[in-house]
Structures are given as C-alpha cells and as structure tokens.
Amino acid sequence: MLGVKNLHKSFGRNEVLKGIDFNVDKGEVIAIIGSSGSGKTTLLRCLAFLESSDAGEFIFDNLHADIRKISKKEIRQARMKMGFVFQGFNLFRNKTALENVMEGLCTARKMPEAQAKEIAIEMLKKVGMGNRANYYPDQLSGGQQQRVAIARALAPNPEVILFDEPTSALDPELTGEVLEVMVKLAREGTTMVVVTHEMDFAEHVANRVIFMEHGVVVEEGPAKGVLTNPQKEPTKRFLKRLLRQEDSEES
C-alpha cells in the first residue's frame, strides 16, 4: 500500500537515512522504535513529503516513482491520502478546535463549509472532544489538543495516518487518553505508522515493530517477537536500556 525502497536522506554531510526499505499494508499498525537520532522522525517526514529525500523509490497504491523524479502533482495526490499527527500538536492558536479540524477540508480540499463542519463535528466526537468544539487550543490540555490533532488527521478520511511520537510531550495521565483514542482507531482497522517510545502500545497494538539505529532498519518483525525476544544485539541493548530507565523512574 505505502512504502519506500532504498531511501536516502542527508542533512549536509550527515546521512540520516541510509537505504531504508519500508512498507505498510492496508489495516496494519506499524510501530517504529529506536533512540533519538536514529532517523525515525525523518523517515516519517520523508514518507509524507514534509522533507525531500535524496534517493529511493516511493510506492503508494498505484503510484511507483523514483523519488528524484516524482512530480509536484503526484506528491500532492499522495499527501491528500495521508494524515499526519505531530509531536507538538501544530494547531492554529487563533482557531477553535472545530475550526482547526475544518481548515484542511475547506482550504486544501475546497469542501463546502457546511459539509466540512459536519465532518469536523463527527471527528471531534469520535476522539471524545465533541464538547470542546468551540474551545481554543490555549483552553485545552495537551492531551485534548492532541486529540483535536488526531481528529484533524482523520477528517479527510485518509488511507494511512502517520504519528510522530504523539505522546512524548504529554505527562502520563494525558498520554493515556491519547493512546486510548489510538487503540480505538487500530481496532477499527485504521492503517497507522507510529513513531513511539510507548512499548506497551507497540507490543499490544502494533502488528509489526521496526527498530532503527543510525539510519538503518536493524530489526523488523511481529511486535511481540521483536519486543519480547529480539534477535539483534542493538535491539537487545535498546530494550534493556529502556527497562533500566523504567526501573529507575519507579524507584
């Protein structure tokens, strides 16, 4: 459904992605894990064309193109089929929750305002924010803002939603309410690619886990297999380090 082959991306002399092969099938939930600086977010942003890639092939439905030759029209068509949820919410501060969800429908998709409003209200209800439709971001908690951001991503009925560490800016209580929405979406069959440090979500919700380090995919496989019985030494070290951090936080 969506994928890349031999994807490369550098920032100056720093090669961040070193020949990544990645794919997600319809209805799958993929969790991408790894230390900071491993290339996870860059991969996600390249998939959504929020960053330009240096080389590779891009596959999405019937489109199969050399990334260096893909047209602006093809990029726009691909992006219209994707939703993106940012780590920092990225809501318009001067617009209400309802207006934030409507914005993309009216502006990018030229949808009539009445239709966009109907969809936006439905999506806000879906993420438990129907009673906050007329609130501005500054009147909402971080968890509530992220749920509005998820509603915005859902509104165009995308084929896949990309989540870039959607809970990393939240405290544990607010993290739970966002993960609850994401679990619900997964159960409904929403195709999702999630960059995350939430190992419990990765193990129990994702179909597959991809572990990245230094710009390459080190290990990939069924979620429970990778997280409970990793085969590669870098994956083992990463998971042991996470476990030590959790133990120190609890003590």
DRENDO-1510 file (C-alpha; in Angstrom, 1 decimal, always signed):
<recs>
REC; n; res; u; v; w
REC; 1; MET; +0.0; +0.0; +0.0 .
REC; 2; LEU; +2.6; +2.6; +1.2 .
REC; 3; GLY; +6.3; +2.1; +1.1 .
REC; 4; VAL; +9.8; +3.2; +0.1 .
REC; 5; LYS; +12.8; +1.3; -1.2 .
REC; 6; ASN; +16.5; +2.2; -0.7 .
REC; 7; LEU; +15.5; +5.6; +0.8 .
REC; 8; HIS; +18.4; +8.0; +1.4 .
REC; 9; LYS; +18.3; +11.4; +3.2 .
REC; 10; SER; +21.1; +13.6; +4.3 .
REC; 11; PHE; +21.3; +17.0; +6.1 .
REC; 12; GLY; +24.5; +18.4; +4.8 .
REC; 13; ARG; +27.2; +15.8; +5.4 .
REC; 14; ASN; +25.1; +13.9; +8.0 .
REC; 15; GLU; +23.4; +10.9; +6.3 .
REC; 16; VAL; +20.3; +10.3; +8.4 .
REC; 17; LEU; +18.6; +7.6; +6.3 .
REC; 18; LYS; +21.0; +5.1; +4.7 .
REC; 19; GLY; +19.0; +3.0; +2.3 .
REC; 20; ILE; +15.7; +2.3; +4.1 .
REC; 21; ASP; +13.2; -0.3; +2.9 .
REC; 22; PHE; +9.8; +0.1; +4.5 .
REC; 23; ASN; +6.2; -0.8; +3.7 .
REC; 24; VAL; +2.8; -0.8; +5.4 .
REC; 25; ASP; -0.2; -2.8; +4.2 .
REC; 26; LYS; -3.8; -1.7; +4.5 .
REC; 27; GLY; -5.1; -2.1; +8.0 .
REC; 28; GLU; -1.7; -2.6; +9.6 .
REC; 29; VAL; -0.3; -0.8; +12.6 .
REC; 30; ILE; +3.4; -0.3; +12.4 .
REC; 31; ALA; +5.4; +0.9; +15.4 .
REC; 32; ILE; +8.8; +2.4; +14.7 .
REC; 33; ILE; +11.1; +2.5; +17.7 .
REC; 34; GLY; +14.7; +3.5; +18.4 .
REC; 35; SER; +16.9; +6.0; +20.2 .
REC; 36; SER; +16.7; +9.7; +19.5 .
REC; 37; GLY; +18.7; +10.5; +16.3 .
REC; 38; SER; +18.1; +7.1; +14.8 .
REC; 39; GLY; +16.2; +8.5; +11.8 .
REC; 40; LYS; +12.6; +7.6; +12.9 .
REC; 41; THR; +11.0; +11.0; +12.5 .
REC; 42; THR; +13.0; +11.8; +9.3 .
REC; 43; LEU; +11.6; +8.6; +7.8 .
REC; 44; LEU; +8.1; +9.6; +8.7 .
REC; 45; ARG; +8.5; +13.1; +7.3 .
REC; 46; CYS; +10.0; +11.8; +4.1 .
REC; 47; LEU; +7.0; +9.4; +3.7 .
REC; 48; ALA; +4.7; +12.4; +3.9 .
REC; 49; PHE; +6.9; +14.6; +1.7 .
REC; 50; LEU; +7.4; +17.1; +4.6 .
REC; 51; GLU; +11.1; +16.5; +3.9 .
REC; 52; SER; +12.6; +15.9; +0.5 .
REC; 53; SER; +14.5; +12.7; +0.0 .
REC; 54; ASP; +17.8; +12.4; -1.8 .
REC; 55; ALA; +17.2; +9.0; -3.5 .
REC; 56; GLY; +14.9; +6.0; -3.4 .
REC; 57; GLU; +11.6; +4.7; -4.7 .
REC; 58; PHE; +8.2; +5.7; -3.4 .
REC; 59; ILE; +5.2; +3.4; -3.6 .
REC; 60; PHE; +1.6; +4.3; -2.7 .
REC; 61; ASP; -1.4; +2.5; -4.2 .
REC; 62; ASN; -0.9; +2.6; -8.0 .
REC; 63; LEU; +2.0; +5.2; -7.9 .
REC; 64; HIS; +5.5; +3.8; -8.1 .
REC; 65; ALA; +8.1; +6.5; -8.7 .
REC; 66; ASP; +11.7; +7.5; -8.4 .
REC; 67; ILE; +11.7; +10.0; -5.6 .
REC; 68; ARG; +14.1; +12.3; -7.5 .
REC; 69; LYS; +11.7; +12.4; -10.5 .
REC; 70; ILE; +8.3; +12.4; -8.8 .
REC; 71; SER; +6.1; +15.4; -9.8 .
REC; 72; LYS; +4.5; +18.0; -7.6 .
REC; 73; LYS; +1.1; +16.8; -8.7 .
REC; 74; GLU; +2.0; +13.2; -7.7 .
REC; 75; ILE; +3.2; +14.4; -4.3 .
REC; 76; ARG; +0.1; +16.4; -3.7 .
REC; 77; GLN; -2.1; +13.4; -4.7 .
REC; 78; ALA; -0.2; +11.2; -2.3 .
REC; 79; ARG; -0.3; +13.7; +0.6 .
REC; 80; MET; -4.1; +14.1; +0.1 .
REC; 81; LYS; -4.4; +10.4; +1.1 .
REC; 82; MET; -2.4; +10.8; +4.3 .
REC; 83; GLY; -3.0; +12.2; +7.7 .
REC; 84; PHE; -0.1; +13.4; +10.0 .
REC; 85; VAL; -0.2; +13.8; +13.7 .
REC; 86; PHE; +2.7; +15.9; +15.0 .
REC; 87; GLN; +4.5; +15.6; +18.4 .
REC; 88; GLY; +3.8; +19.2; +19.2 .
REC; 89; PHE; +0.1; +19.3; +18.0 .
REC; 90; ASN; +0.6; +22.1; +15.5 .
REC; 91; LEU; -2.8; +23.6; +16.0 .
REC; 92; PHE; -3.7; +27.1; +14.9 .
REC; 93; ARG; -3.8; +29.1; +18.2 .
REC; 94; ASN; -6.3; +31.6; +16.9 .
REC; 95; LYS; -8.8; +29.0; +15.7 .
REC; 96; THR; -11.2; +26.8; +17.8 .
REC; 97; ALA; -10.9; +23.0; +17.8 .
REC; 98; LEU; -13.8; +22.9; +15.3 .
REC; 99; GLU; -12.1; +25.4; +13.0 .
REC; 100; ASN; -8.8; +23.6; +13.3 .
REC; 101; VAL; -10.4; +20.4; +12.0 .
REC; 102; MET; -12.3; +22.2; +9.3 .
REC; 103; GLU; -9.3; +24.1; +8.0 .
REC; 104; GLY; -7.8; +21.4; +5.8 .
REC; 105; LEU; -11.1; +20.3; +4.4 .
REC; 106; CYS; -12.0; +23.9; +3.3 .
REC; 107; THR; -8.6; +25.1; +2.2 .
REC; 108; ALA; -6.8; +22.1; +0.7 .
REC; 109; ARG; -9.9; +20.1; -0.4 .
REC; 110; LYS; -12.2; +23.1; -1.3 .
REC; 111; MET; -15.0; +21.4; +0.6 .
REC; 112; PRO; -18.2; +23.5; +1.3 .
REC; 113; GLU; -18.1; +24.9; +4.8 .
REC; 114; ALA; -21.4; +23.2; +5.9 .
REC; 115; GLN; -20.1; +19.8; +4.8 .
REC; 116; ALA; -16.7; +20.4; +6.4 .
REC; 117; LYS; -18.3; +21.4; +9.7 .
REC; 118; GLU; -20.5; +18.3; +9.7 .
REC; 119; ILE; -17.4; +16.1; +9.3 .
REC; 120; ALA; -15.4; +18.1; +11.8 .
REC; 121; ILE; -18.0; +17.7; +14.5 .
REC; 122; GLU; -18.3; +14.0; +13.8 .
REC; 123; MET; -14.5; +13.5; +14.1 .
REC; 124; LEU; -14.3; +15.6; +17.3 .
REC; 125; LYS; -17.0; +13.3; +18.8 .
REC; 126; LYS; -15.0; +10.3; +17.7 .
REC; 127; VAL; -12.0; +11.3; +19.7 .
REC; 128; GLY; -14.1; +12.4; +22.7 .
REC; 129; MET; -13.8; +16.1; +22.0 .
REC; 130; GLY; -17.3; +16.9; +20.9 .
REC; 131; ASN; -18.0; +19.0; +24.0 .
REC; 132; ARG; -14.8; +21.1; +23.3 .
REC; 133; ALA; -15.5; +22.1; +19.7 .
REC; 134; ASN; -15.6; +25.8; +20.4 .
REC; 135; TYR; -12.6; +25.9; +22.7 .
REC; 136; TYR; -9.3; +27.4; +21.6 .
REC; 137; PRO; -6.0; +25.4; +22.0 .
REC; 138; ASP; -4.9; +27.5; +25.0 .
REC; 139; GLN; -8.1; +26.4; +26.8 .
REC; 140; LEU; -7.3; +22.7; +26.3 .
REC; 141; SER; -4.9; +20.4; +28.0 .
REC; 142; GLY; -2.0; +18.8; +26.0 .
REC; 143; GLY; -3.9; +15.6; +25.7 .
REC; 144; GLN; -7.0; +17.4; +24.5 .
REC; 145; GLN; -5.0; +19.3; +21.9 .
REC; 146; GLN; -3.5; +16.1; +20.6 .
REC; 147; ARG; -7.0; +14.5; +20.3 .
REC; 148; VAL; -8.0; +17.5; +18.2 .
REC; 149; ALA; -5.0; +17.0; +16.1 .
REC; 150; ILE; -6.0; +13.3; +15.6 .
REC; 151; ALA; -9.5; +14.5; +14.6 .
REC; 152; ARG; -7.9; +16.8; +12.1 .
REC; 153; ALA; -5.9; +13.9; +10.6 .
REC; 154; LEU; -9.0; +11.7; +10.5 .
REC; 155; ALA; -11.3; +14.3; +8.8 .
REC; 156; PRO; -10.2; +13.8; +5.2 .
REC; 157; ASN; -10.7; +10.0; +5.6 .
REC; 158; PRO; -7.0; +9.2; +4.7 .
REC; 159; GLU; -5.8; +5.8; +3.7 .
REC; 160; VAL; -3.0; +6.0; +6.3 .
REC; 161; ILE; -2.2; +8.1; +9.3 .
REC; 162; LEU; +1.4; +8.9; +10.3 .
REC; 163; PHE; +2.0; +9.6; +14.0 .
REC; 164; ASP; +5.3; +11.3; +15.1 .
REC; 165; GLU; +5.7; +10.5; +18.8 .
REC; 166; PRO; +2.2; +11.7; +19.6 .
REC; 167; THR; +2.5; +11.3; +23.4 .
REC; 168; SER; +6.1; +12.4; +24.0 .
REC; 169; ALA; +5.1; +15.9; +25.0 .
REC; 170; LEU; +2.5; +14.7; +27.5 .
REC; 171; ASP; +2.5; +13.6; +31.1 .
REC; 172; PRO; +1.5; +10.0; +31.9 .
REC; 173; GLU; -2.2; +10.8; +32.6 .
REC; 174; LEU; -2.7; +12.7; +29.3 .
REC; 175; THR; -0.7; +10.1; +27.5 .
REC; 176; GLY; -3.3; +7.5; +28.4 .
REC; 177; GLU; -6.2; +9.5; +26.9 .
REC; 178; VAL; -4.4; +9.9; +23.6 .
REC; 179; LEU; -3.3; +6.2; +23.5 .
REC; 180; GLU; -6.9; +5.2; +24.2 .
REC; 181; VAL; -8.0; +7.0; +21.0 .
REC; 182; MET; -5.2; +5.4; +19.0 .
REC; 183; VAL; -6.1; +1.9; +20.3 .
REC; 184; LYS; -9.7; +2.5; +19.2 .
REC; 185; LEU; -8.6; +3.5; +15.7 .
REC; 186; ALA; -6.4; +0.4; +15.5 .
REC; 187; ARG; -9.3; -1.8; +16.4 .
REC; 188; GLU; -11.4; -0.1; +13.7 .
REC; 189; GLY; -8.8; -1.1; +11.1 .
REC; 190; THR; -7.1; +2.3; +10.6 .
REC; 191; THR; -3.8; +2.0; +8.8 .
REC; 192; MET; -1.2; +3.6; +11.1 .
REC; 193; VAL; +2.5; +4.2; +11.2 .
REC; 194; VAL; +3.5; +5.3; +14.7 .
REC; 195; VAL; +6.9; +6.5; +15.8 .
REC; 196; THR; +6.8; +5.9; +19.6 .
REC; 197; HIS; +8.5; +5.2; +22.9 .
REC; 198; GLU; +5.4; +3.6; +24.3 .
REC; 199; MET; +6.5; +0.0; +24.4 .
REC; 200; ASP; +3.2; -1.3; +25.8 .
REC; 201; PHE; +1.3; +0.2; +22.9 .
REC; 202; ALA; +3.9; -1.2; +20.4 .
REC; 203; GLU; +3.6; -4.7; +21.9 .
REC; 204; HIS; -0.1; -4.9; +22.3 .
REC; 205; VAL; -1.5; -2.8; +19.5 .
REC; 206; ALA; +1.0; -2.8; +16.6 .
REC; 207; ASN; +1.1; -5.7; +14.1 .
REC; 208; ARG; +4.8; -5.1; +13.4 .
REC; 209; VAL; +7.7; -3.3; +15.1 .
REC; 210; ILE; +10.6; -1.8; +13.2 .
REC; 211; PHE; +13.7; -1.0; +15.3 .
REC; 212; MET; +16.0; +1.7; +13.8 .
REC; 213; GLU; +19.5; +2.7; +14.7 .
REC; 214; HIS; +21.9; +5.1; +13.0 .
REC; 215; GLY; +19.7; +5.5; +9.9 .
REC; 216; VAL; +19.1; +1.8; +9.1 .
REC; 217; VAL; +16.5; -0.8; +10.0 .
REC; 218; VAL; +18.2; -3.2; +12.4 .
REC; 219; GLU; +15.3; -5.5; +13.1 .
REC; 220; GLU; +11.8; -5.9; +12.0 .
REC; 221; GLY; +9.1; -8.4; +12.7 .
REC; 222; PRO; +5.8; -9.2; +14.6 .
REC; 223; ALA; +5.5; -6.9; +17.6 .
REC; 224; LYS; +5.6; -9.4; +20.4 .
REC; 225; GLY; +8.5; -11.2; +18.8 .
REC; 226; VAL; +10.7; -8.2; +18.4 .
REC; 227; LEU; +9.9; -6.8; +21.9 .
REC; 228; THR; +10.0; -10.0; +23.9 .
REC; 229; ASN; +12.6; -12.0; +22.0 .
REC; 230; PRO; +14.8; -9.6; +19.9 .
REC; 231; GLN; +17.4; -11.3; +17.7 .
REC; 232; LYS; +19.8; -8.4; +17.1 .
REC; 233; GLU; +22.2; -7.1; +19.7 .
REC; 234; PRO; +21.4; -3.4; +19.1 .
REC; 235; THR; +17.7; -4.2; +19.7 .
REC; 236; LYS; +18.5; -6.1; +22.9 .
REC; 237; ARG; +20.7; -3.2; +24.2 .
REC; 238; PHE; +17.9; -0.6; +23.4 .
REC; 239; LEU; +15.2; -2.6; +25.2 .
REC; 240; LYS; +17.4; -3.3; +28.2 .
REC; 241; ARG; +18.2; +0.5; +28.5 .
REC; 242; LEU; +14.5; +1.3; +28.3 .
REC; 243; LEU; +13.8; -1.3; +31.1 .
REC; 244; ARG; +16.5; +0.3; +33.3 .
REC; 245; GLN; +15.1; +3.7; +32.8 .
REC; 246; GLU; +11.6; +2.5; +33.7 .
REC; 247; ASP; +13.0; +0.8; +36.9 .
REC; 248; SER; +14.9; +4.0; +37.9 .
REC; 249; GLU; +11.7; +6.1; +37.4 .
REC; 250; GLU; +9.7; +3.8; +39.6 .
REC; 251; SER; +12.2; +3.6; +42.4 .
</recs>
